[in-house]
Amino acid sequence: MKRSVYVSLCSFLVFVGLTGQSMGAPHGFLYSGGTFTTLDVPGSLLTQAFGINDSGEIVGRFVDGTVVPEPATWLLLGSGILGLMYFRKRLAAA
């Protein structure tokens, strides 16, 4: 099992970064005072920690586990189907 660690910020022995296994999703982590803390947002596919901003907040991103089509996708699909129905009816009438 291959494991990789990417450290993006080192400030006064406080590290944040990204760790992941070759077959698993990456997880963010915080290293402070000799202790590693895994950073995971509940229900997310992956969590990444990029750094610590001037306010002392951990900056990163996560990918939500739910996939929902956008309304524009449904609109595009619906108008395509209606267009095909119109042209089929027009060809049948000719």
Order of alpha helices (4+ residues) and beta strands (2+ residues): beta-beta-beta-beta-beta-beta-alpha
